[in-house]
Amino acid sequence: MELTNRLYGLNEDLTIYAKKPWTCESKIELFIEPEDGSLPMELSDDFEYFLEVFIAKDVIPDLSHVVHSYTLEQWAEKLIHYAENDA
């Protein structure tokens, strides 16, 4: 949920990595994705690729500029659903 709240303050070159099972409370880390698509060396094996920040911004609008029709938890769940099914 924290990520959805601060998404538009993040560098679009970053990639989101998260621990599974993906939930609104999953631990996340942000790194530049290695060119070969592997996990960054700083991450443990229990992290997995989630989404690039620029893609997440296509799924979630800038919440500071929209009427809050969803809670942060609902936005986070929408992002997780996209990562699991459409990415």
PDB file of N, CA, C and O in Angstrom:
ATOM      1  N   MET A   1       0.832  -1.189   0.000  1.00  0.00           N
ATOM      2  CA  MET A   1       0.000   0.000   0.000  1.00  0.00           C
ATOM      3  C   MET A   1       0.877   1.253   0.000  1.00  0.00           C
ATOM      4  O   MET A   1       0.533   2.261  -0.619  1.00  0.00           O
ATOM      5  N   GLU A   2       1.997   1.181   0.692  1.00  0.00           N
ATOM      6  CA  GLU A   2       2.890   2.339   0.729  1.00  0.00           C
ATOM      7  C   GLU A   2       3.354   2.712  -0.670  1.00  0.00           C
ATOM      8  O   GLU A   2       3.453   3.893  -1.002  1.00  0.00           O
ATOM      9  N   LEU A   3       3.641   1.703  -1.491  1.00  0.00           N
ATOM     10  CA  LEU A   3       4.096   1.949  -2.848  1.00  0.00           C
ATOM     11  C   LEU A   3       3.044   2.701  -3.666  1.00  0.00           C
ATOM     12  O   LEU A   3       3.382   3.639  -4.387  1.00  0.00           O
ATOM     13  N   THR A   4       1.786   2.305  -3.563  1.00  0.00           N
ATOM     14  CA  THR A   4       0.748   2.965  -4.358  1.00  0.00           C
ATOM     15  C   THR A   4       0.620   4.424  -3.950  1.00  0.00           C
ATOM     16  O   THR A   4       0.279   5.267  -4.779  1.00  0.00           O
ATOM     17  N   ASN A   5       0.884   4.730  -2.703  1.00  0.00           N
ATOM     18  CA  ASN A   5       0.775   6.092  -2.214  1.00  0.00           C
ATOM     19  C   ASN A   5       1.918   6.982  -2.700  1.00  0.00           C
ATOM     20  O   ASN A   5       1.725   8.184  -2.887  1.00  0.00           O
ATOM     21  N   ARG A   6       3.096   6.412  -2.904  1.00  0.00           N
ATOM     22  CA  ARG A   6       4.256   7.215  -3.301  1.00  0.00           C
ATOM     23  C   ARG A   6       4.752   6.920  -4.716  1.00  0.00           C
ATOM     24  O   ARG A   6       5.841   7.353  -5.096  1.00  0.00           O
ATOM     25  N   LEU A   7       3.971   6.198  -5.482  1.00  0.00           N
ATOM     26  CA  LEU A   7       4.361   5.755  -6.811  1.00  0.00           C
ATOM     27  C   LEU A   7       4.831   6.897  -7.702  1.00  0.00           C
ATOM     28  O   LEU A   7       5.852   6.767  -8.377  1.00  0.00           O
ATOM     29  N   TYR A   8       4.120   7.991  -7.717  1.00  0.00           N
ATOM     30  CA  TYR A   8       4.436   9.074  -8.645  1.00  0.00           C
ATOM     31  C   TYR A   8       5.641   9.903  -8.224  1.00  0.00           C
ATOM     32  O   TYR A   8       6.038  10.821  -8.941  1.00  0.00           O
ATOM     33  N   GLY A   9       6.224   9.595  -7.079  1.00  0.00           N
ATOM     34  CA  GLY A   9       7.464  10.228  -6.662  1.00  0.00           C
ATOM     35  C   GLY A   9       8.684   9.381  -6.999  1.00  0.00           C
ATOM     36  O   GLY A   9       9.815   9.777  -6.715  1.00  0.00           O
ATOM     37  N   LEU A  10       8.461   8.210  -7.607  1.00  0.00           N
ATOM     38  CA  LEU A  10       9.545   7.281  -7.908  1.00  0.00           C
ATOM     39  C   LEU A  10      10.094   7.483  -9.312  1.00  0.00           C
ATOM     40  O   LEU A  10       9.375   7.889 -10.225  1.00  0.00           O
ATOM     41  N   ASN A  11      11.363   7.196  -9.467  1.00  0.00           N
ATOM     42  CA  ASN A  11      12.035   7.227 -10.756  1.00  0.00           C
ATOM     43  C   ASN A  11      11.458   6.126 -11.645  1.00  0.00           C
ATOM     44  O   ASN A  11      11.357   4.976 -11.217  1.00  0.00           O
ATOM     45  N   GLU A  12      11.085   6.462 -12.859  1.00  0.00           N
ATOM     46  CA  GLU A  12      10.476   5.497 -13.772  1.00  0.00           C
ATOM     47  C   GLU A  12      11.444   4.432 -14.269  1.00  0.00           C
ATOM     48  O   GLU A  12      11.011   3.439 -14.853  1.00  0.00           O
ATOM     49  N   ASP A  13      12.745   4.616 -14.050  1.00  0.00           N
ATOM     50  CA  ASP A  13      13.736   3.622 -14.464  1.00  0.00           C
ATOM     51  C   ASP A  13      13.854   2.466 -13.473  1.00  0.00           C
ATOM     52  O   ASP A  13      14.513   1.465 -13.755  1.00  0.00           O
ATOM     53  N   LEU A  14      13.215   2.606 -12.314  1.00  0.00           N
ATOM     54  CA  LEU A  14      13.302   1.568 -11.288  1.00  0.00           C
ATOM     55  C   LEU A  14      12.352   0.418 -11.575  1.00  0.00           C
ATOM     56  O   LEU A  14      11.340   0.575 -12.258  1.00  0.00           O
ATOM     57  N   THR A  15      12.703  -0.736 -11.040  1.00  0.00           N
ATOM     58  CA  THR A  15      11.865  -1.922 -11.111  1.00  0.00           C
ATOM     59  C   THR A  15      11.481  -2.306  -9.699  1.00  0.00           C
ATOM     60  O   THR A  15      12.285  -2.199  -8.774  1.00  0.00           O
ATOM     61  N   ILE A  16      10.238  -2.759  -9.539  1.00  0.00           N
ATOM     62  CA  ILE A  16       9.721  -3.175  -8.243  1.00  0.00           C
ATOM     63  C   ILE A  16       9.917  -4.680  -8.104  1.00  0.00           C
ATOM     64  O   ILE A  16       9.537  -5.450  -8.987  1.00  0.00           O
ATOM     65  N   TYR A  17      10.507  -5.085  -7.004  1.00  0.00           N
ATOM     66  CA  TYR A  17      10.653  -6.493  -6.651  1.00  0.00           C
ATOM     67  C   TYR A  17       9.900  -6.702  -5.348  1.00  0.00           C
ATOM     68  O   TYR A  17       9.966  -5.855  -4.457  1.00  0.00           O
ATOM     69  N   ALA A  18       9.190  -7.809  -5.222  1.00  0.00           N
ATOM     70  CA  ALA A  18       8.376  -8.050  -4.027  1.00  0.00           C
ATOM     71  C   ALA A  18       8.487  -9.500  -3.595  1.00  0.00           C
ATOM     72  O   ALA A  18       8.758 -10.390  -4.401  1.00  0.00           O
ATOM     73  N   LYS A  19       8.268  -9.719  -2.294  1.00  0.00           N
ATOM     74  CA  LYS A  19       8.242 -11.083  -1.758  1.00  0.00           C
ATOM     75  C   LYS A  19       6.856 -11.662  -1.991  1.00  0.00           C
ATOM     76  O   LYS A  19       5.849 -10.989  -1.774  1.00  0.00           O
ATOM     77  N   LYS A  20       6.808 -12.916  -2.435  1.00  0.00           N
ATOM     78  CA  LYS A  20       5.534 -13.619  -2.605  1.00  0.00           C
ATOM     79  C   LYS A  20       5.178 -14.336  -1.327  1.00  0.00           C
ATOM     80  O   LYS A  20       6.084 -14.681  -0.568  1.00  0.00           O
ATOM     81  N   PRO A  21       3.938 -14.577  -1.046  1.00  0.00           N
ATOM     82  CA  PRO A  21       2.781 -14.225  -1.879  1.00  0.00           C
ATOM     83  C   PRO A  21       2.560 -12.716  -1.852  1.00  0.00           C
ATOM     84  O   PRO A  21       2.676 -12.077  -0.806  1.00  0.00           O
ATOM     85  N   TRP A  22       2.241 -12.162  -3.011  1.00  0.00           N
ATOM     86  CA  TRP A  22       2.029 -10.728  -3.110  1.00  0.00           C
ATOM     87  C   TRP A  22       0.742 -10.341  -2.416  1.00  0.00           C
ATOM     88  O   TRP A  22      -0.335 -10.834  -2.750  1.00  0.00           O
ATOM     89  N   THR A  23       0.867  -9.461  -1.457  1.00  0.00           N
ATOM     90  CA  THR A  23      -0.278  -8.912  -0.733  1.00  0.00           C
ATOM     91  C   THR A  23      -0.047  -7.420  -0.584  1.00  0.00           C
ATOM     92  O   THR A  23       0.996  -6.903  -0.982  1.00  0.00           O
ATOM     93  N   CYS A  24      -1.010  -6.740  -0.017  1.00  0.00           N
ATOM     94  CA  CYS A  24      -0.874  -5.303   0.220  1.00  0.00           C
ATOM     95  C   CYS A  24       0.229  -4.991   1.223  1.00  0.00           C
ATOM     96  O   CYS A  24       0.685  -3.851   1.316  1.00  0.00           O
ATOM     97  N   GLU A  25       0.652  -5.995   1.966  1.00  0.00           N
ATOM     98  CA  GLU A  25       1.683  -5.805   2.989  1.00  0.00           C
ATOM     99  C   GLU A  25       3.029  -6.416   2.601  1.00  0.00           C
ATOM    100  O   GLU A  25       3.948  -6.437   3.419  1.00  0.00           O
ATOM    101  N   SER A  26       3.164  -6.912   1.372  1.00  0.00           N
ATOM    102  CA  SER A  26       4.410  -7.542   0.947  1.00  0.00           C
ATOM    103  C   SER A  26       5.574  -6.567   1.042  1.00  0.00           C
ATOM    104  O   SER A  26       5.426  -5.374   0.779  1.00  0.00           O
ATOM    105  N   LYS A  27       6.720  -7.088   1.420  1.00  0.00           N
ATOM    106  CA  LYS A  27       7.938  -6.286   1.445  1.00  0.00           C
ATOM    107  C   LYS A  27       8.375  -6.071   0.001  1.00  0.00           C
ATOM    108  O   LYS A  27       8.384  -7.004  -0.801  1.00  0.00           O
ATOM    109  N   ILE A  28       8.739  -4.830  -0.321  1.00  0.00           N
ATOM    110  CA  ILE A  28       9.193  -4.508  -1.672  1.00  0.00           C
ATOM    111  C   ILE A  28      10.570  -3.863  -1.619  1.00  0.00           C
ATOM    112  O   ILE A  28      10.985  -3.308  -0.601  1.00  0.00           O
ATOM    113  N   GLU A  29      11.252  -3.952  -2.729  1.00  0.00           N
ATOM    114  CA  GLU A  29      12.534  -3.279  -2.925  1.00  0.00           C
ATOM    115  C   GLU A  29      12.506  -2.697  -4.333  1.00  0.00           C
ATOM    116  O   GLU A  29      11.850  -3.237  -5.224  1.00  0.00           O
ATOM    117  N   LEU A  30      13.214  -1.604  -4.525  1.00  0.00           N
ATOM    118  CA  LEU A  30      13.285  -0.935  -5.815  1.00  0.00           C
ATOM    119  C   LEU A  30      14.737  -0.900  -6.281  1.00  0.00           C
ATOM    120  O   LEU A  30      15.625  -0.480  -5.540  1.00  0.00           O
ATOM    121  N   PHE A  31      14.967  -1.343  -7.508  1.00  0.00           N
ATOM    122  CA  PHE A  31      16.305  -1.358  -8.089  1.00  0.00           C
ATOM    123  C   PHE A  31      16.199  -1.108  -9.586  1.00  0.00           C
ATOM    124  O   PHE A  31      15.131  -1.256 -10.180  1.00  0.00           O
ATOM    125  N   ILE A  32      17.323  -0.726 -10.187  1.00  0.00           N
ATOM    126  CA  ILE A  32      17.429  -0.735 -11.639  1.00  0.00           C
ATOM    127  C   ILE A  32      17.581  -2.206 -12.029  1.00  0.00           C
ATOM    128  O   ILE A  32      18.446  -2.903 -11.498  1.00  0.00           O
ATOM    129  N   GLU A  33      16.751  -2.675 -12.947  1.00  0.00           N
ATOM    130  CA  GLU A  33      16.799  -4.084 -13.356  1.00  0.00           C
ATOM    131  C   GLU A  33      18.083  -4.362 -14.128  1.00  0.00           C
ATOM    132  O   GLU A  33      18.415  -3.619 -15.051  1.00  0.00           O
ATOM    133  N   PRO A  34      18.811  -5.415 -13.769  1.00  0.00           N
ATOM    134  CA  PRO A  34      20.007  -5.786 -14.540  1.00  0.00           C
ATOM    135  C   PRO A  34      19.641  -6.051 -16.002  1.00  0.00           C
ATOM    136  O   PRO A  34      18.537  -6.506 -16.302  1.00  0.00           O
ATOM    137  N   GLU A  35      20.567  -5.764 -16.895  1.00  0.00           N
ATOM    138  CA  GLU A  35      20.303  -5.924 -18.329  1.00  0.00           C
ATOM    139  C   GLU A  35      19.919  -7.347 -18.707  1.00  0.00           C
ATOM    140  O   GLU A  35      19.178  -7.554 -19.668  1.00  0.00           O
ATOM    141  N   ASP A  36      20.414  -8.328 -17.964  1.00  0.00           N
ATOM    142  CA  ASP A  36      20.097  -9.718 -18.306  1.00  0.00           C
ATOM    143  C   ASP A  36      18.781 -10.194 -17.697  1.00  0.00           C
ATOM    144  O   ASP A  36      18.407 -11.355 -17.864  1.00  0.00           O
ATOM    145  N   GLY A  37      18.069  -9.301 -16.987  1.00  0.00           N
ATOM    146  CA  GLY A  37      16.767  -9.638 -16.422  1.00  0.00           C
ATOM    147  C   GLY A  37      16.833 -10.419 -15.117  1.00  0.00           C
ATOM    148  O   GLY A  37      15.797 -10.810 -14.580  1.00  0.00           O
ATOM    149  N   SER A  38      18.028 -10.651 -14.603  1.00  0.00           N
ATOM    150  CA  SER A  38      18.167 -11.383 -13.348  1.00  0.00           C
ATOM    151  C   SER A  38      17.814 -10.487 -12.161  1.00  0.00           C
ATOM    152  O   SER A  38      17.614  -9.282 -12.314  1.00  0.00           O
ATOM    153  N   LEU A  39      17.741 -11.095 -10.980  1.00  0.00           N
ATOM    154  CA  LEU A  39      17.532 -10.313  -9.766  1.00  0.00           C
ATOM    155  C   LEU A  39      18.781  -9.501  -9.475  1.00  0.00           C
ATOM    156  O   LEU A  39      19.891  -9.980  -9.707  1.00  0.00           O
ATOM    157  N   PRO A  40      18.625  -8.279  -8.971  1.00  0.00           N
ATOM    158  CA  PRO A  40      19.800  -7.522  -8.537  1.00  0.00           C
ATOM    159  C   PRO A  40      20.550  -8.309  -7.464  1.00  0.00           C
ATOM    160  O   PRO A  40      19.927  -8.998  -6.656  1.00  0.00           O
ATOM    161  N   MET A  41      21.861  -8.215  -7.448  1.00  0.00           N
ATOM    162  CA  MET A  41      22.686  -8.978  -6.516  1.00  0.00           C
ATOM    163  C   MET A  41      22.346  -8.675  -5.060  1.00  0.00           C
ATOM    164  O   MET A  41      22.547  -9.526  -4.193  1.00  0.00           O
ATOM    165  N   GLU A  42      21.838  -7.486  -4.779  1.00  0.00           N
ATOM    166  CA  GLU A  42      21.531  -7.077  -3.411  1.00  0.00           C
ATOM    167  C   GLU A  42      20.291  -7.775  -2.842  1.00  0.00           C
ATOM    168  O   GLU A  42      20.065  -7.738  -1.632  1.00  0.00           O
ATOM    169  N   LEU A  43      19.498  -8.402  -3.690  1.00  0.00           N
ATOM    170  CA  LEU A  43      18.251  -9.028  -3.248  1.00  0.00           C
ATOM    171  C   LEU A  43      18.445 -10.505  -2.912  1.00  0.00           C
ATOM    172  O   LEU A  43      19.225 -11.208  -3.554  1.00  0.00           O
ATOM    173  N   SER A  44      17.727 -10.951  -1.907  1.00  0.00           N
ATOM    174  CA  SER A  44      17.712 -12.378  -1.590  1.00  0.00           C
ATOM    175  C   SER A  44      16.781 -13.090  -2.566  1.00  0.00           C
ATOM    176  O   SER A  44      15.980 -12.456  -3.253  1.00  0.00           O
ATOM    177  N   ASP A  45      16.897 -14.405  -2.617  1.00  0.00           N
ATOM    178  CA  ASP A  45      16.120 -15.204  -3.571  1.00  0.00           C
ATOM    179  C   ASP A  45      14.624 -15.220  -3.302  1.00  0.00           C
ATOM    180  O   ASP A  45      13.856 -15.676  -4.148  1.00  0.00           O
ATOM    181  N   ASP A  46      14.190 -14.728  -2.132  1.00  0.00           N
ATOM    182  CA  ASP A  46      12.755 -14.758  -1.864  1.00  0.00           C
ATOM    183  C   ASP A  46      12.029 -13.548  -2.463  1.00  0.00           C
ATOM    184  O   ASP A  46      10.817 -13.413  -2.300  1.00  0.00           O
ATOM    185  N   PHE A  47      12.761 -12.669  -3.154  1.00  0.00           N
ATOM    186  CA  PHE A  47      12.140 -11.575  -3.902  1.00  0.00           C
ATOM    187  C   PHE A  47      11.961 -12.009  -5.344  1.00  0.00           C
ATOM    188  O   PHE A  47      12.751 -12.789  -5.876  1.00  0.00           O
ATOM    189  N   GLU A  48      10.906 -11.492  -5.973  1.00  0.00           N
ATOM    190  CA  GLU A  48      10.656 -11.758  -7.385  1.00  0.00           C
ATOM    191  C   GLU A  48      10.341 -10.457  -8.095  1.00  0.00           C
ATOM    192  O   GLU A  48       9.884  -9.489  -7.488  1.00  0.00           O
ATOM    193  N   TYR A  49      10.596 -10.457  -9.398  1.00  0.00           N
ATOM    194  CA  TYR A  49      10.195  -9.323 -10.230  1.00  0.00           C
ATOM    195  C   TYR A  49       8.698  -9.096 -10.037  1.00  0.00           C
ATOM    196  O   TYR A  49       7.918 -10.048 -10.025  1.00  0.00           O
ATOM    197  N   PHE A  50       8.297  -7.827  -9.886  1.00  0.00           N
ATOM    198  CA  PHE A  50       6.877  -7.479  -9.766  1.00  0.00           C
ATOM    199  C   PHE A  50       6.466  -6.664 -10.997  1.00  0.00           C
ATOM    200  O   PHE A  50       5.724  -7.167 -11.840  1.00  0.00           O
ATOM    201  N   LEU A  51       6.922  -5.451 -11.112  1.00  0.00           N
ATOM    202  CA  LEU A  51       6.640  -4.592 -12.270  1.00  0.00           C
ATOM    203  C   LEU A  51       7.677  -3.476 -12.339  1.00  0.00           C
ATOM    204  O   LEU A  51       8.308  -3.146 -11.335  1.00  0.00           O
ATOM    205  N   GLU A  52       7.847  -2.903 -13.511  1.00  0.00           N
ATOM    206  CA  GLU A  52       8.611  -1.673 -13.614  1.00  0.00           C
ATOM    207  C   GLU A  52       7.733  -0.526 -13.114  1.00  0.00           C
ATOM    208  O   GLU A  52       6.510  -0.576 -13.242  1.00  0.00           O
ATOM    209  N   VAL A  53       8.349   0.490 -12.555  1.00  0.00           N
ATOM    210  CA  VAL A  53       7.603   1.633 -12.030  1.00  0.00           C
ATOM    211  C   VAL A  53       6.773   2.286 -13.131  1.00  0.00           C
ATOM    212  O   VAL A  53       5.623   2.657 -12.893  1.00  0.00           O
ATOM    213  N   PHE A  54       7.337   2.434 -14.335  1.00  0.00           N
ATOM    214  CA  PHE A  54       6.577   3.108 -15.399  1.00  0.00           C
ATOM    215  C   PHE A  54       5.324   2.325 -15.777  1.00  0.00           C
ATOM    216  O   PHE A  54       4.325   2.925 -16.172  1.00  0.00           O
ATOM    217  N   ILE A  55       5.355   1.006 -15.666  1.00  0.00           N
ATOM    218  CA  ILE A  55       4.168   0.199 -15.950  1.00  0.00           C
ATOM    219  C   ILE A  55       3.149   0.356 -14.827  1.00  0.00           C
ATOM    220  O   ILE A  55       1.951   0.485 -15.081  1.00  0.00           O
ATOM    221  N   ALA A  56       3.627   0.344 -13.593  1.00  0.00           N
ATOM    222  CA  ALA A  56       2.724   0.534 -12.450  1.00  0.00           C
ATOM    223  C   ALA A  56       1.988   1.866 -12.567  1.00  0.00           C
ATOM    224  O   ALA A  56       0.821   1.967 -12.188  1.00  0.00           O
ATOM    225  N   LYS A  57       2.662   2.877 -13.086  1.00  0.00           N
ATOM    226  CA  LYS A  57       2.021   4.187 -13.267  1.00  0.00           C
ATOM    227  C   LYS A  57       0.935   4.144 -14.341  1.00  0.00           C
ATOM    228  O   LYS A  57       0.012   4.959 -14.319  1.00  0.00           O
ATOM    229  N   ASP A  58       1.036   3.207 -15.275  1.00  0.00           N
ATOM    230  CA  ASP A  58      -0.030   3.040 -16.263  1.00  0.00           C
ATOM    231  C   ASP A  58      -1.265   2.396 -15.644  1.00  0.00           C
ATOM    232  O   ASP A  58      -2.378   2.593 -16.132  1.00  0.00           O
ATOM    233  N   VAL A  59      -1.078   1.632 -14.581  1.00  0.00           N
ATOM    234  CA  VAL A  59      -2.173   0.923 -13.932  1.00  0.00           C
ATOM    235  C   VAL A  59      -2.840   1.778 -12.856  1.00  0.00           C
ATOM    236  O   VAL A  59      -4.063   1.764 -12.713  1.00  0.00           O
ATOM    237  N   ILE A  60      -2.041   2.512 -12.111  1.00  0.00           N
ATOM    238  CA  ILE A  60      -2.534   3.318 -10.991  1.00  0.00           C
ATOM    239  C   ILE A  60      -2.389   4.795 -11.346  1.00  0.00           C
ATOM    240  O   ILE A  60      -1.289   5.224 -11.695  1.00  0.00           O
ATOM    241  N   PRO A  61      -3.450   5.582 -11.270  1.00  0.00           N
ATOM    242  CA  PRO A  61      -3.332   7.014 -11.552  1.00  0.00           C
ATOM    243  C   PRO A  61      -2.606   7.728 -10.414  1.00  0.00           C
ATOM    244  O   PRO A  61      -2.449   7.178  -9.324  1.00  0.00           O
ATOM    245  N   ASP A  62      -2.173   8.941 -10.675  1.00  0.00           N
ATOM    246  CA  ASP A  62      -1.573   9.766  -9.626  1.00  0.00           C
ATOM    247  C   ASP A  62      -2.670  10.070  -8.610  1.00  0.00           C
ATOM    248  O   ASP A  62      -3.567  10.869  -8.880  1.00  0.00           O
ATOM    249  N   LEU A  63      -2.599   9.441  -7.460  1.00  0.00           N
ATOM    250  CA  LEU A  63      -3.680   9.526  -6.479  1.00  0.00           C
ATOM    251  C   LEU A  63      -3.828  10.912  -5.870  1.00  0.00           C
ATOM    252  O   LEU A  63      -4.848  11.210  -5.247  1.00  0.00           O
ATOM    253  N   SER A  64      -2.828  11.756  -6.042  1.00  0.00           N
ATOM    254  CA  SER A  64      -2.963  13.119  -5.526  1.00  0.00           C
ATOM    255  C   SER A  64      -3.827  13.978  -6.441  1.00  0.00           C
ATOM    256  O   SER A  64      -4.186  15.101  -6.087  1.00  0.00           O
ATOM    257  N   HIS A  65      -4.166  13.443  -7.632  1.00  0.00           N
ATOM    258  CA  HIS A  65      -4.943  14.211  -8.608  1.00  0.00           C
ATOM    259  C   HIS A  65      -6.275  13.572  -8.977  1.00  0.00           C
ATOM    260  O   HIS A  65      -6.912  13.999  -9.940  1.00  0.00           O
ATOM    261  N   VAL A  66      -6.706  12.563  -8.237  1.00  0.00           N
ATOM    262  CA  VAL A  66      -7.975  11.917  -8.558  1.00  0.00           C
ATOM    263  C   VAL A  66      -8.879  11.908  -7.334  1.00  0.00           C
ATOM    264  O   VAL A  66      -8.426  11.978  -6.191  1.00  0.00           O
ATOM    265  N   VAL A  67     -10.147  11.822  -7.613  1.00  0.00           N
ATOM    266  CA  VAL A  67     -11.106  11.646  -6.532  1.00  0.00           C
ATOM    267  C   VAL A  67     -10.894  10.241  -5.984  1.00  0.00           C
ATOM    268  O   VAL A  67     -10.780   9.286  -6.753  1.00  0.00           O
ATOM    269  N   HIS A  68     -10.841  10.111  -4.692  1.00  0.00           N
ATOM    270  CA  HIS A  68     -10.545   8.816  -4.082  1.00  0.00           C
ATOM    271  C   HIS A  68     -11.758   7.886  -4.139  1.00  0.00           C
ATOM    272  O   HIS A  68     -12.578   7.835  -3.223  1.00  0.00           O
ATOM    273  N   SER A  69     -11.836   7.154  -5.249  1.00  0.00           N
ATOM    274  CA  SER A  69     -12.918   6.192  -5.420  1.00  0.00           C
ATOM    275  C   SER A  69     -12.552   4.843  -4.819  1.00  0.00           C
ATOM    276  O   SER A  69     -13.422   4.010  -4.564  1.00  0.00           O
ATOM    277  N   TYR A  70     -11.254   4.632  -4.593  1.00  0.00           N
ATOM    278  CA  TYR A  70     -10.754   3.402  -3.987  1.00  0.00           C
ATOM    279  C   TYR A  70      -9.904   3.759  -2.769  1.00  0.00           C
ATOM    280  O   TYR A  70      -9.383   4.870  -2.669  1.00  0.00           O
ATOM    281  N   THR A  71      -9.769   2.815  -1.854  1.00  0.00           N
ATOM    282  CA  THR A  71      -8.833   2.984  -0.747  1.00  0.00           C
ATOM    283  C   THR A  71      -7.437   2.627  -1.252  1.00  0.00           C
ATOM    284  O   THR A  71      -7.300   2.055  -2.333  1.00  0.00           O
ATOM    285  N   LEU A  72      -6.402   2.958  -0.483  1.00  0.00           N
ATOM    286  CA  LEU A  72      -5.045   2.564  -0.867  1.00  0.00           C
ATOM    287  C   LEU A  72      -4.935   1.051  -0.992  1.00  0.00           C
ATOM    288  O   LEU A  72      -4.243   0.547  -1.875  1.00  0.00           O
ATOM    289  N   GLU A  73      -5.613   0.331  -0.115  1.00  0.00           N
ATOM    290  CA  GLU A  73      -5.584  -1.126  -0.183  1.00  0.00           C
ATOM    291  C   GLU A  73      -6.204  -1.619  -1.486  1.00  0.00           C
ATOM    292  O   GLU A  73      -5.681  -2.549  -2.099  1.00  0.00           O
ATOM    293  N   GLN A  74      -7.300  -1.021  -1.915  1.00  0.00           N
ATOM    294  CA  GLN A  74      -7.935  -1.430  -3.168  1.00  0.00           C
ATOM    295  C   GLN A  74      -7.040  -1.121  -4.366  1.00  0.00           C
ATOM    296  O   GLN A  74      -6.969  -1.913  -5.305  1.00  0.00           O
ATOM    297  N   TRP A  75      -6.351   0.033  -4.342  1.00  0.00           N
ATOM    298  CA  TRP A  75      -5.423   0.349  -5.427  1.00  0.00           C
ATOM    299  C   TRP A  75      -4.282  -0.655  -5.449  1.00  0.00           C
ATOM    300  O   TRP A  75      -3.872  -1.107  -6.518  1.00  0.00           O
ATOM    301  N   ALA A  76      -3.762  -1.010  -4.266  1.00  0.00           N
ATOM    302  CA  ALA A  76      -2.679  -1.992  -4.182  1.00  0.00           C
ATOM    303  C   ALA A  76      -3.141  -3.340  -4.724  1.00  0.00           C
ATOM    304  O   ALA A  76      -2.401  -3.997  -5.457  1.00  0.00           O
ATOM    305  N   GLU A  77      -4.342  -3.755  -4.376  1.00  0.00           N
ATOM    306  CA  GLU A  77      -4.876  -5.023  -4.875  1.00  0.00           C
ATOM    307  C   GLU A  77      -5.034  -4.986  -6.397  1.00  0.00           C
ATOM    308  O   GLU A  77      -4.795  -5.990  -7.069  1.00  0.00           O
ATOM    309  N   LYS A  78      -5.430  -3.850  -6.933  1.00  0.00           N
ATOM    310  CA  LYS A  78      -5.555  -3.706  -8.386  1.00  0.00           C
ATOM    311  C   LYS A  78      -4.186  -3.872  -9.048  1.00  0.00           C
ATOM    312  O   LYS A  78      -4.071  -4.519 -10.089  1.00  0.00           O
ATOM    313  N   LEU A  79      -3.157  -3.291  -8.446  1.00  0.00           N
ATOM    314  CA  LEU A  79      -1.809  -3.402  -8.987  1.00  0.00           C
ATOM    315  C   LEU A  79      -1.312  -4.844  -8.914  1.00  0.00           C
ATOM    316  O   LEU A  79      -0.695  -5.330  -9.862  1.00  0.00           O
ATOM    317  N   ILE A  80      -1.569  -5.526  -7.816  1.00  0.00           N
ATOM    318  CA  ILE A  80      -1.185  -6.930  -7.663  1.00  0.00           C
ATOM    319  C   ILE A  80      -1.910  -7.783  -8.711  1.00  0.00           C
ATOM    320  O   ILE A  80      -1.294  -8.639  -9.346  1.00  0.00           O
ATOM    321  N   HIS A  81      -3.194  -7.555  -8.890  1.00  0.00           N
ATOM    322  CA  HIS A  81      -3.962  -8.302  -9.887  1.00  0.00           C
ATOM    323  C   HIS A  81      -3.358  -8.108 -11.273  1.00  0.00           C
ATOM    324  O   HIS A  81      -3.230  -9.066 -12.035  1.00  0.00           O
ATOM    325  N   TYR A  82      -2.989  -6.878 -11.600  1.00  0.00           N
ATOM    326  CA  TYR A  82      -2.376  -6.627 -12.899  1.00  0.00           C
ATOM    327  C   TYR A  82      -1.047  -7.378 -13.024  1.00  0.00           C
ATOM    328  O   TYR A  82      -0.786  -8.010 -14.048  1.00  0.00           O
ATOM    329  N   ALA A  83      -0.214  -7.310 -11.991  1.00  0.00           N
ATOM    330  CA  ALA A  83       1.096  -7.969 -12.033  1.00  0.00           C
ATOM    331  C   ALA A  83       0.955  -9.481 -12.198  1.00  0.00           C
ATOM    332  O   ALA A  83       1.749 -10.103 -12.903  1.00  0.00           O
ATOM    333  N   GLU A  84      -0.033 -10.066 -11.565  1.00  0.00           N
ATOM    334  CA  GLU A  84      -0.225 -11.515 -11.634  1.00  0.00           C
ATOM    335  C   GLU A  84      -0.877 -11.984 -12.930  1.00  0.00           C
ATOM    336  O   GLU A  84      -0.606 -13.094 -13.389  1.00  0.00           O
ATOM    337  N   ASN A  85      -1.724 -11.162 -13.520  1.00  0.00           N
ATOM    338  CA  ASN A  85      -2.544 -11.623 -14.642  1.00  0.00           C
ATOM    339  C   ASN A  85      -2.269 -10.962 -15.984  1.00  0.00           C
ATOM    340  O   ASN A  85      -2.498 -11.575 -17.027  1.00  0.00           O
ATOM    341  N   ASP A  86      -1.787  -9.740 -15.980  1.00  0.00           N
ATOM    342  CA  ASP A  86      -1.683  -9.014 -17.242  1.00  0.00           C
ATOM    343  C   ASP A  86      -0.269  -8.627 -17.636  1.00  0.00           C
ATOM    344  O   ASP A  86      -0.026  -8.255 -18.784  1.00  0.00           O
ATOM    345  N   ALA A  87       0.656  -8.707 -16.712  1.00  0.00           N
ATOM    346  CA  ALA A  87       2.033  -8.246 -17.015  1.00  0.00           C
ATOM    347  C   ALA A  87       2.805  -9.298 -17.781  1.00  0.00           C
ATOM    348  O   ALA A  87       3.970  -9.085 -18.118  1.00  0.00           O
TER     349      ALA A  87
END
